[in-house]
Amino acid sequence: MQMDISYGCLSWGCNDSNTKRLFLLQKKALRLMNFAPRDSPSNPLFHDSKILKLQDLVKIESCMFVNKTLNNLQPVFNGWFQFSSDIHDHSTRNFALGSLNVISFNSHFYGKCSFINYAIKIWNFLQKSLPQKQLSNLSIPQLKNVLKSHFIDLYST
């Protein structure tokens, strides 16, 4: 089921209206798989089953896309993302964290709500949440494992 959900999630996943109904269906399916009551909380089920929530799966796919682009594994998209340290020659808040430069846009739909802006915000947030890891230096399987265990650990709290 997770493979079906992850297919194409980069194109529709950063829009909350698209994912809300799918997430409800995902929780319903998880309760059925675990023979849990309809009103049981889903976080323990996600944690015990080691299944990612839809929105976290979208975040991981976004970060993997950014990582591939930064490491020139997707040459078509080179130049889409730049580190803050490459833009500024002086120290800024995000200089040492490995954060990406947030692009300013004039358009709401093609700017603030675009996939590029979404991916940058997620990357910067996760880089701050995991300061011991330099996300851009991890291989794709390592990045996926680090982020998956990070999100699954969050479900237990």
C-alpha positions in Angstrom: 0.0 0.0 0.0 2.8 2.4 0.8 4.3 1.9 -2.6 1.0 2.9 -4.2 0.8 6.0 -2.1 4.4 7.1 -2.7 4.0 6.9 -6.4 3.7 10.5 -7.7 3.5 12.0 -4.2 6.0 14.7 -5.2 3.6 16.1 -7.7 0.5 16.2 -5.5 1.8 15.8 -2.0 2.6 19.3 -0.9 -1.1 20.3 -1.3 -3.0 19.6 1.9 -6.4 19.3 0.2 -5.1 16.4 -1.9 -3.6 14.5 1.1 -6.3 14.9 3.7 -8.7 12.3 2.3 -5.9 9.9 1.5 -4.5 10.2 5.0 -7.9 9.3 6.5 -8.0 6.3 4.2 -4.5 5.3 5.3 -5.4 5.5 9.0 -8.6 3.4 8.3 -6.6 0.8 6.4 -4.0 0.7 9.2 -6.7 0.1 11.9 -8.2 -2.7 9.7 -4.8 -4.4 9.3 -4.2 -4.3 13.1 -7.8 -5.3 14.0 -8.0 -2.1 16.1 -11.2 -0.3 17.0 -12.4 2.5 14.7 -11.8 5.1 17.3 -8.3 3.9 18.5 -5.5 6.4 18.2 -3.4 5.9 15.1 0.1 7.1 16.3 0.8 3.9 18.2 -0.3 1.8 15.2 2.0 3.7 12.9 4.8 3.3 15.4 4.3 -0.4 16.0 3.8 -1.2 12.3 6.7 1.0 11.3 4.6 2.6 8.6 5.1 6.2 7.6 2.2 8.6 7.6 1.4 10.0 4.2 2.6 13.5 4.9 5.9 12.1 6.3 6.3 10.0 3.2 5.9 13.2 1.1 8.6 14.9 3.2 11.0 12.0 2.8 10.4 11.9 -1.0 11.0 15.7 -1.1 14.2 15.4 0.8 15.5 12.6 -1.4 14.7 14.8 -4.5 16.7 17.7 -3.0 19.6 15.4 -2.1 19.7 13.9 -5.6 19.7 17.4 -7.1 22.4 18.7 -4.8 24.6 15.7 -5.6 24.1 16.1 -9.3 22.2 12.8 -9.6 19.4 14.7 -11.5 21.3 17.0 -13.9 18.0 18.4 -15.4 17.3 20.1 -12.1 20.7 21.5 -11.3 20.5 25.0 -9.9 17.1 24.6 -8.3 18.6 24.5 -4.8 21.5 26.5 -3.3 23.0 26.4 0.2 22.7 29.6 2.2 26.5 29.4 2.6 26.9 29.6 -1.2 24.8 32.8 -1.4 26.3 34.7 1.6 30.0 35.3 2.3 29.2 36.3 5.9 27.8 34.1 8.6 24.0 33.9 8.8 21.6 31.9 11.1 21.5 29.1 8.6 25.1 29.4 7.3 26.6 26.4 9.2 23.5 24.2 9.4 23.5 23.1 5.7 20.3 25.0 5.1 19.1 25.9 1.6 18.4 29.4 0.5 14.7 30.2 0.4 13.7 31.7 -2.9 11.4 34.7 -2.8 8.5 34.6 -5.3 6.0 37.2 -6.4 3.3 34.6 -7.1 1.3 32.8 -4.4 0.4 29.7 -6.5 3.7 29.3 -8.4 5.8 30.6 -5.6 4.9 30.1 -1.9 2.9 27.0 -2.7 5.3 25.5 -5.3 7.0 22.2 -4.8 10.4 23.9 -4.8 9.5 26.2 -1.9 7.9 23.3 -0.1 11.0 21.1 -0.5 13.3 23.8 0.7 11.2 24.4 3.8 11.1 20.7 4.6 14.8 20.3 4.0 15.7 23.3 6.3 13.3 22.1 9.0 14.7 18.5 9.0 18.3 19.8 8.9 17.6 21.8 12.0 15.8 18.8 13.6 18.7 16.5 12.9 21.8 18.8 13.5 24.1 15.8 14.0 23.5 14.7 10.4 24.6 16.6 7.3 21.7 15.5 5.1 23.4 16.5 1.8 26.3 14.2 2.6 24.2 11.1 3.1 23.5 8.6 0.3 19.9 8.1 -0.7 19.4 4.9 1.3 21.1 6.4 4.3 18.9 9.5 4.1 15.8 7.5 3.7 16.7 5.3 6.8 17.6 8.3 8.9 14.4 10.2 8.1 12.2 7.1 8.4 13.5 6.3 11.9 13.2 10.0 12.9 9.5 10.1 11.9 8.7 6.7 13.4 10.3 7.7 16.7 8.1 10.8 16.7 4.9 8.6 16.6 5.8 7.1 19.9 5.5 10.4 21.8 
